[in-house]
Amino acid sequence: MFPLRPHDSLDLTPEAPSPRLITEIGEVGLLQIVQRYCPTQVVGDDAAVLEPPQGQLVVTTDVLVEGVHFSDLTTPAHAVGWRSVAANLSDLAAMGSRPQVLVMGLGLPASTPIVWVEELYRGMQACSEEWGAALVGGDLCRSPHRFVAITALGAVQPGRAVQRKLAQPGDWLVVTGPHGDARAGLELLLHPEQGAGVAAAEQEWLIRAHQYPRPRLDIVPILNGIPDPLRIGGMDTSDGLADALIQVCQASGVEATIDLERIPLSAALQQAFPKQALEWALYGGEDFELLLSLEPAVAQYLLQQLPGSACIGEITGWDPKGTVHLQGGEILSRQCAFQHF
């Protein structure tokens, strides 16, 4: 036994009580907690009654599963809530639509601490309120693993939806911001020793990029300010920039040429992981930026209005295979991109 040093003391205070679990309050008690995070005028019935949107209805859904998309090691409950909402809002942004409401399906083991559920909803509320989307209901069930399944509804004016199939030869390819930060943040969370020699500010930036991604809904009012006709191809880059490039080209039946040196990389990423930066920008995923295919005049306007955006290439012709060429002759592949199966 090691002797106590002069400044050591024995802690004789009682141990903190174990966190309460949802099995102690049951479904009724849990519902009373989660309904606090929904508008009182729309919860309590079997379904929410809403006013129809102005424009076309846009619907998307996204599922986050414990052990696949998050874990206690990398993502606190508040961040799980934020990310689950952000993933759906990013899909709405990728369609050029404004968010309206969210509904959620939540699966939990009975051994889940109540505080985890409360923090999850606080994270969801923080993200949804920032972009004006209300959580209007959902469903709860017991599950051997935690999962969060959110459906988001948005609205877009007819003929102005961004779609993957709308890219055409002559378009510029624009990304809304830097890529690779979320992958670097995950690396720091899984392997903290990788941060040795990296400034605390850079580490915090990268970890926050992973835990609290920001959907690019700031682009929607910019697009709404462009008069008709408006044709924009594109999608979000949550599965990696390389995946998005190939998917847009394949859906549109076009080929593209990309300049890798023009892909924006944050200073934090280049400082922390200079050797992996470009690979993670292409294949890391979880960045929640947008890839857009635009006529040159529209692209120039967007680049002026959106700090941090960059033109990384152009659509060079028609190609049913959707080939993406890199400068130097190499062809971009999806083999390194994230795939569930």
One Martini backbone bead per residue (centre of mass of N, CA, C, O) as a GRO file, in nm:
protein
  341
    1MET     BB    1   0.097   0.036   0.022
    2PHE     BB    2   0.051   0.368  -0.029
    3PRO     BB    3   0.132   0.647   0.103
    4LEU     BB    4   0.039   0.942   0.209
    5ARG     BB    5   0.057   1.243   0.112
    6PRO     BB    6   0.039   1.551   0.248
    7HIS     BB    7  -0.200   1.640   0.024
    8ASP     BB    8  -0.362   1.412   0.101
    9SER     BB    9  -0.697   1.259   0.114
   10LEU     BB   10  -0.978   1.129   0.253
   11ASP     BB   11  -1.281   1.010   0.109
   12LEU     BB   12  -1.589   1.009   0.316
   13THR     BB   13  -1.795   1.044   0.115
   14PRO     BB   14  -2.057   0.957  -0.033
   15GLU     BB   15  -2.165   0.803  -0.286
   16ALA     BB   16  -2.298   0.847  -0.569
   17PRO     BB   17  -2.576   0.795  -0.708
   18SER     BB   18  -2.723   0.615  -0.920
   19PRO     BB   19  -2.865   0.631  -1.201
   20ARG     BB   20  -3.156   0.650  -1.330
   21LEU     BB   21  -3.390   0.438  -1.481
   22ILE     BB   22  -3.645   0.366  -1.703
   23THR     BB   23  -3.753   0.117  -1.543
   24GLU     BB   24  -3.855   0.303  -1.294
   25ILE     BB   25  -4.087   0.473  -1.481
   26GLY     BB   26  -4.157   0.390  -1.748
   27GLU     BB   27  -4.350   0.485  -2.010
   28VAL     BB   28  -4.508   0.714  -1.878
   29GLY     BB   29  -4.265   0.867  -1.761
   30LEU     BB   30  -4.115   0.902  -2.030
   31LEU     BB   31  -4.333   1.064  -2.179
   32GLN     BB   32  -4.330   1.307  -1.986
   33ILE     BB   33  -4.046   1.392  -2.068
   34VAL     BB   34  -4.051   1.408  -2.392
   35GLN     BB   35  -4.302   1.608  -2.422
   36ARG     BB   36  -4.142   1.870  -2.339
   37TYR     BB   37  -4.006   1.880  -2.653
   38CYS     BB   38  -4.298   1.953  -2.746
   39PRO     BB   39  -4.561   2.087  -2.870
   40THR     BB   40  -4.857   2.107  -2.700
   41GLN     BB   41  -5.059   2.132  -2.963
   42VAL     BB   42  -4.943   1.830  -3.101
   43VAL     BB   43  -4.954   1.654  -2.848
   44GLY     BB   44  -5.137   1.336  -2.742
   45ASP     BB   45  -5.190   1.198  -2.999
   46ASP     BB   46  -5.163   0.978  -3.273
   47ALA     BB   47  -5.130   1.258  -3.430
   48ALA     BB   48  -5.029   1.521  -3.622
   49VAL     BB   49  -5.157   1.848  -3.689
   50LEU     BB   50  -5.100   2.022  -3.999
   51GLU     BB   51  -4.994   2.249  -4.203
   52PRO     BB   52  -4.949   2.301  -4.512
   53PRO     BB   53  -4.718   2.362  -4.729
   54GLN     BB   54  -4.531   2.593  -4.915
   55GLY     BB   55  -4.535   2.377  -5.158
   56GLN     BB   56  -4.335   2.117  -5.169
   57LEU     BB   57  -4.296   1.811  -5.033
   58VAL     BB   58  -4.032   1.703  -4.809
   59VAL     BB   59  -3.886   1.373  -4.749
   60THR     BB   60  -3.700   1.228  -4.470
   61THR     BB   61  -3.469   0.967  -4.347
   62ASP     BB   62  -3.291   0.869  -4.035
   63VAL     BB   63  -3.048   0.639  -3.889
   64LEU     BB   64  -2.928   0.575  -3.554
   65VAL     BB   65  -2.682   0.338  -3.434
   66GLU     BB   66  -2.555   0.168  -3.199
   67GLY     BB   67  -2.220   0.092  -3.312
   68VAL     BB   68  -2.233   0.269  -3.590
   69HIS     BB   69  -2.283   0.600  -3.518
   70PHE     BB   70  -2.252   0.544  -3.198
   71SER     BB   71  -2.097   0.615  -2.871
   72ASP     BB   72  -1.984   0.670  -2.554
   73LEU     BB   73  -1.688   0.725  -2.652
   74THR     BB   74  -1.778   0.961  -2.888
   75THR     BB   75  -2.101   1.020  -2.794
   76PRO     BB   76  -2.293   1.209  -2.645
   77ALA     BB   77  -2.623   1.250  -2.608
   78HIS     BB   78  -2.641   1.540  -2.716
   79ALA     BB   79  -2.494   1.468  -2.986
   80VAL     BB   80  -2.692   1.258  -3.085
   81GLY     BB   81  -2.926   1.454  -3.112
   82TRP     BB   82  -2.796   1.649  -3.308
   83ARG     BB   83  -2.713   1.447  -3.536
   84SER     BB   84  -2.996   1.334  -3.600
   85VAL     BB   85  -3.099   1.607  -3.705
   86ALA     BB   86  -2.871   1.695  -3.902
   87ALA     BB   87  -2.902   1.465  -4.108
   88ASN     BB   88  -3.186   1.559  -4.204
   89LEU     BB   89  -3.128   1.859  -4.268
   90SER     BB   90  -2.918   1.795  -4.486
   91ASP     BB   91  -3.119   1.665  -4.684
   92LEU     BB   92  -3.288   1.919  -4.720
   93ALA     BB   93  -3.062   2.101  -4.821
   94ALA     BB   94  -2.994   1.915  -5.073
   95MET     BB   95  -3.297   2.008  -5.191
   96GLY     BB   96  -3.361   2.317  -5.119
   97SER     BB   97  -3.507   2.307  -4.835
   98ARG     BB   98  -3.732   2.374  -4.583
   99PRO     BB   99  -3.789   2.330  -4.265
  100GLN     BB  100  -4.044   2.199  -4.039
  101VAL     BB  101  -4.061   1.885  -3.929
  102LEU     BB  102  -4.045   1.625  -3.668
  103VAL     BB  103  -4.003   1.268  -3.630
  104MET     BB  104  -3.968   0.996  -3.378
  105GLY     BB  105  -3.777   0.697  -3.329
  106LEU     BB  106  -3.725   0.514  -3.012
  107GLY     BB  107  -3.465   0.299  -2.890
  108LEU     BB  108  -3.447   0.118  -2.566
  109PRO     BB  109  -3.311   0.017  -2.299
  110ALA     BB  110  -3.407  -0.024  -1.969
  111SER     BB  111  -3.096   0.065  -1.871
  112THR     BB  112  -3.138   0.353  -1.932
  113PRO     BB  113  -3.066   0.653  -1.850
  114ILE     BB  114  -3.249   0.930  -1.804
  115VAL     BB  115  -3.029   1.144  -1.869
  116TRP     BB  116  -2.980   1.048  -2.157
  117VAL     BB  117  -3.256   1.123  -2.270
  118GLU     BB  118  -3.253   1.423  -2.198
  119GLU     BB  119  -2.998   1.491  -2.362
  120LEU     BB  120  -3.100   1.405  -2.633
  121TYR     BB  121  -3.335   1.614  -2.647
  122ARG     BB  122  -3.161   1.865  -2.615
  123GLY     BB  123  -3.002   1.826  -2.877
  124MET     BB  124  -3.243   1.827  -3.067
  125GLN     BB  125  -3.352   2.104  -2.987
  126ALA     BB  126  -3.106   2.276  -3.057
  127CYS     BB  127  -3.103   2.207  -3.362
  128SER     BB  128  -3.401   2.262  -3.448
  129GLU     BB  129  -3.426   2.561  -3.346
  130GLU     BB  130  -3.203   2.692  -3.524
  131TRP     BB  131  -3.392   2.592  -3.799
  132GLY     BB  132  -3.712   2.577  -3.745
  133ALA     BB  133  -3.769   2.281  -3.615
  134ALA     BB  134  -4.022   2.066  -3.506
  135LEU     BB  135  -4.108   1.840  -3.257
  136VAL     BB  136  -4.425   1.637  -3.305
  137GLY     BB  137  -4.318   1.335  -3.246
  138GLY     BB  138  -4.369   0.964  -3.194
  139ASP     BB  139  -4.174   0.676  -3.076
  140LEU     BB  140  -4.157   0.405  -2.834
  141CYS     BB  141  -3.909   0.143  -2.752
  142ARG     BB  142  -3.788  -0.158  -2.690
  143SER     BB  143  -3.427  -0.229  -2.696
  144PRO     BB  144  -3.107  -0.370  -2.717
  145HIS     BB  145  -3.064  -0.097  -2.877
  146ARG     BB  146  -2.980   0.207  -2.961
  147PHE     BB  147  -3.211   0.427  -3.143
  148VAL     BB  148  -3.251   0.677  -3.413
  149ALA     BB  149  -3.556   0.780  -3.588
  150ILE     BB  150  -3.589   1.025  -3.844
  151THR     BB  151  -3.842   1.245  -3.971
  152ALA     BB  152  -3.843   1.490  -4.232
  153LEU     BB  153  -4.000   1.805  -4.313
  154GLY     BB  154  -4.038   1.995  -4.615
  155ALA     BB  155  -3.992   2.283  -4.844
  156VAL     BB  156  -4.052   2.350  -5.202
  157GLN     BB  157  -4.045   2.492  -5.489
  158PRO     BB  158  -4.144   2.448  -5.786
  159GLY     BB  159  -3.856   2.356  -5.975
  160ARG     BB  160  -3.620   2.387  -5.710
  161ALA     BB  161  -3.500   2.120  -5.679
  162VAL     BB  162  -3.242   1.934  -5.574
  163GLN     BB  163  -3.072   1.700  -5.800
  164ARG     BB  164  -2.875   1.442  -5.916
  165LYS     BB  165  -2.994   1.447  -6.233
  166LEU     BB  166  -2.907   1.776  -6.314
  167ALA     BB  167  -2.649   1.744  -6.445
  168GLN     BB  168  -2.430   1.926  -6.680
  169PRO     BB  169  -2.256   2.021  -6.923
  170GLY     BB  170  -2.053   2.297  -6.790
  171ASP     BB  171  -2.054   2.259  -6.506
  172TRP     BB  172  -1.996   2.338  -6.183
  173LEU     BB  173  -1.818   2.217  -5.894
  174VAL     BB  174  -1.951   2.258  -5.565
  175VAL     BB  175  -1.846   2.326  -5.236
  176THR     BB  176  -1.943   2.448  -4.909
  177GLY     BB  177  -1.680   2.300  -4.775
  178PRO     BB  178  -1.496   2.134  -4.576
  179HIS     BB  179  -1.307   1.824  -4.556
  180GLY     BB  180  -1.235   1.568  -4.287
  181ASP     BB  181  -1.298   1.656  -3.990
  182ALA     BB  182  -1.478   1.428  -3.878
  183ARG     BB  183  -1.268   1.202  -3.907
  184ALA     BB  184  -1.060   1.334  -3.722
  185GLY     BB  185  -1.236   1.345  -3.468
  186LEU     BB  186  -1.272   1.040  -3.441
  187GLU     BB  187  -0.973   0.973  -3.406
  188LEU     BB  188  -0.938   1.133  -3.138
  189LEU     BB  189  -1.152   0.969  -2.978
  190LEU     BB  190  -1.024   0.679  -3.024
  191HIS     BB  191  -0.710   0.827  -3.042
  192PRO     BB  192  -0.569   1.050  -2.842
  193GLU     BB  193  -0.261   1.015  -2.918
  194GLN     BB  194  -0.291   1.163  -3.200
  195GLY     BB  195  -0.279   1.461  -3.047
  196ALA     BB  196   0.008   1.482  -3.031
  197GLY     BB  197   0.106   1.815  -3.101
  198VAL     BB  198  -0.184   1.927  -3.092
  199ALA     BB  199  -0.369   2.175  -3.064
  200ALA     BB  200  -0.645   2.233  -2.879
  201ALA     BB  201  -0.810   2.392  -3.091
  202GLU     BB  202  -0.794   2.176  -3.314
  203GLN     BB  203  -0.920   1.945  -3.160
  204GLU     BB  204  -1.191   2.082  -3.100
  205TRP     BB  205  -1.276   2.131  -3.391
  206LEU     BB  206  -1.280   1.828  -3.485
  207ILE     BB  207  -1.470   1.711  -3.270
  208ARG     BB  208  -1.708   1.901  -3.334
  209ALA     BB  209  -1.745   1.806  -3.628
  210HIS     BB  210  -1.845   1.525  -3.535
  211GLN     BB  211  -2.068   1.595  -3.305
  212TYR     BB  212  -2.149   1.903  -3.455
  213PRO     BB  213  -2.293   1.924  -3.720
  214ARG     BB  214  -2.374   2.153  -3.999
  215PRO     BB  215  -2.624   2.224  -4.176
  216ARG     BB  216  -2.668   2.376  -4.512
  217LEU     BB  217  -2.921   2.596  -4.480
  218ASP     BB  218  -2.779   2.867  -4.577
  219ILE     BB  219  -2.838   2.811  -4.889
  220VAL     BB  220  -3.142   2.852  -4.937
  221PRO     BB  221  -3.171   3.168  -4.952
  222ILE     BB  222  -2.979   3.193  -5.190
  223LEU     BB  223  -3.143   3.026  -5.393
  224ASN     BB  224  -3.409   3.195  -5.360
  225GLY     BB  225  -3.257   3.456  -5.499
  226ILE     BB  226  -3.282   3.297  -5.762
  227PRO     BB  227  -3.405   3.306  -6.054
  228ASP     BB  228  -3.585   3.196  -6.289
  229PRO     BB  229  -3.431   2.944  -6.392
  230LEU     BB  230  -3.347   2.645  -6.183
  231ARG     BB  231  -3.050   2.433  -6.207
  232ILE     BB  232  -2.965   2.169  -5.967
  233GLY     BB  233  -2.715   1.962  -5.880
  234GLY     BB  234  -2.712   1.718  -5.602
  235MET     BB  235  -2.569   1.663  -5.261
  236ASP     BB  236  -2.468   1.519  -4.993
  237THR     BB  237  -2.147   1.425  -4.797
  238SER     BB  238  -2.186   1.199  -4.564
  239ASP     BB  239  -2.035   0.953  -4.746
  240GLY     BB  240  -1.860   1.134  -4.909
  241LEU     BB  241  -1.723   1.296  -5.175
  242ALA     BB  242  -1.678   1.066  -5.372
  243ASP     BB  243  -1.961   0.951  -5.361
  244ALA     BB  244  -2.108   1.207  -5.462
  245LEU     BB  245  -1.973   1.241  -5.734
  246ILE     BB  246  -2.061   0.967  -5.853
  247GLN     BB  247  -2.368   0.983  -5.808
  248VAL     BB  248  -2.422   1.235  -5.979
  249CYS     BB  249  -2.301   1.129  -6.245
  250GLN     BB  250  -2.478   0.875  -6.271
  251ALA     BB  251  -2.762   1.012  -6.255
  252SER     BB  252  -2.681   1.214  -6.512
  253GLY     BB  253  -2.479   1.101  -6.729
  254VAL     BB  254  -2.178   1.201  -6.646
  255GLU     BB  255  -1.870   1.373  -6.661
  256ALA     BB  256  -1.567   1.442  -6.463
  257THR     BB  257  -1.336   1.695  -6.335
  258ILE     BB  258  -1.084   1.691  -6.077
  259ASP     BB  259  -0.926   1.908  -5.832
  260LEU     BB  260  -0.767   1.827  -5.546
  261GLU     BB  261  -0.640   2.114  -5.469
  262ARG     BB  262  -0.949   2.246  -5.437
  263ILE     BB  263  -1.004   2.108  -5.183
  264PRO     BB  264  -1.120   2.193  -4.887
  265LEU     BB  265  -0.907   2.255  -4.598
  266SER     BB  266  -0.844   2.269  -4.289
  267ALA     BB  267  -0.612   2.376  -4.069
  268ALA     BB  268  -0.656   2.154  -3.857
  269LEU     BB  269  -0.618   1.909  -4.041
  270GLN     BB  270  -0.333   1.982  -4.154
  271GLN     BB  271  -0.199   1.986  -3.871
  272ALA     BB  272  -0.288   1.696  -3.760
  273PHE     BB  273  -0.334   1.538  -4.075
  274PRO     BB  274  -0.150   1.564  -4.348
  275LYS     BB  275  -0.150   1.268  -4.475
  276GLN     BB  276  -0.487   1.222  -4.449
  277ALA     BB  277  -0.657   1.461  -4.554
  278LEU     BB  278  -0.746   1.383  -4.845
  279GLU     BB  279  -0.868   1.107  -4.788
  280TRP     BB  280  -1.082   1.214  -4.580
  281ALA     BB  281  -1.220   1.410  -4.775
  282LEU     BB  282  -1.321   1.177  -4.968
  283TYR     BB  283  -1.392   0.920  -4.734
  284GLY     BB  284  -1.488   0.995  -4.437
  285GLY     BB  285  -1.729   1.162  -4.377
  286GLU     BB  286  -1.966   1.347  -4.185
  287ASP     BB  287  -1.976   1.664  -4.299
  288PHE     BB  288  -2.246   1.797  -4.421
  289GLU     BB  289  -2.210   1.879  -4.700
  290LEU     BB  290  -2.218   2.014  -5.036
  291LEU     BB  291  -2.290   1.910  -5.372
  292LEU     BB  292  -2.273   2.116  -5.673
  293SER     BB  293  -2.439   2.166  -5.994
  294LEU     BB  294  -2.353   2.452  -6.199
  295GLU     BB  295  -2.380   2.715  -6.352
  296PRO     BB  296  -2.138   2.943  -6.374
  297ALA     BB  297  -2.301   3.195  -6.280
  298VAL     BB  298  -2.419   3.061  -6.026
  299ALA     BB  299  -2.153   2.973  -5.900
  300GLN     BB  300  -2.030   3.253  -5.864
  301TYR     BB  301  -2.249   3.360  -5.678
  302LEU     BB  302  -2.219   3.148  -5.454
  303LEU     BB  303  -1.917   3.199  -5.388
  304GLN     BB  304  -1.972   3.495  -5.292
  305GLN     BB  305  -2.197   3.410  -5.060
  306LEU     BB  306  -2.000   3.152  -4.964
  307PRO     BB  307  -1.798   3.101  -4.734
  308GLY     BB  308  -1.570   2.825  -4.811
  309SER     BB  309  -1.623   2.778  -5.085
  310ALA     BB  310  -1.572   2.556  -5.388
  311CYS     BB  311  -1.422   2.488  -5.689
  312ILE     BB  312  -1.334   2.139  -5.810
  313GLY     BB  313  -1.487   2.143  -6.101
  314GLU     BB  314  -1.629   1.967  -6.395
  315ILE     BB  315  -1.852   1.914  -6.647
  316THR     BB  316  -1.750   1.747  -6.964
  317GLY     BB  317  -1.988   1.524  -7.017
  318TRP     BB  318  -2.125   1.247  -7.146
  319ASP     BB  319  -2.191   0.950  -6.919
  320PRO     BB  320  -2.334   0.656  -6.817
  321LYS     BB  321  -2.104   0.586  -6.590
  322GLY     BB  322  -1.995   0.835  -6.426
  323THR     BB  323  -1.712   0.956  -6.464
  324VAL     BB  324  -1.425   1.040  -6.252
  325HIS     BB  325  -1.171   1.263  -6.302
  326LEU     BB  326  -0.835   1.305  -6.249
  327GLN     BB  327  -0.565   1.472  -6.240
  328GLY     BB  328  -0.363   1.242  -6.444
  329GLY     BB  329  -0.604   0.998  -6.511
  330GLU     BB  330  -0.748   0.922  -6.274
  331ILE     BB  331  -1.005   0.725  -6.120
  332LEU     BB  332  -1.268   0.746  -5.930
  333SER     BB  333  -1.356   0.572  -5.625
  334ARG     BB  334  -1.585   0.383  -5.395
  335GLN     BB  335  -1.427   0.165  -5.225
  336CYS     BB  336  -1.354   0.368  -4.967
  337ALA     BB  337  -1.628   0.405  -4.899
  338PHE     BB  338  -1.897   0.403  -4.715
  339GLN     BB  339  -2.058   0.088  -4.611
  340HIS     BB  340  -2.298  -0.114  -4.467
  341PHE     BB  341  -2.238  -0.393  -4.674
   0.00000   0.00000   0.00000
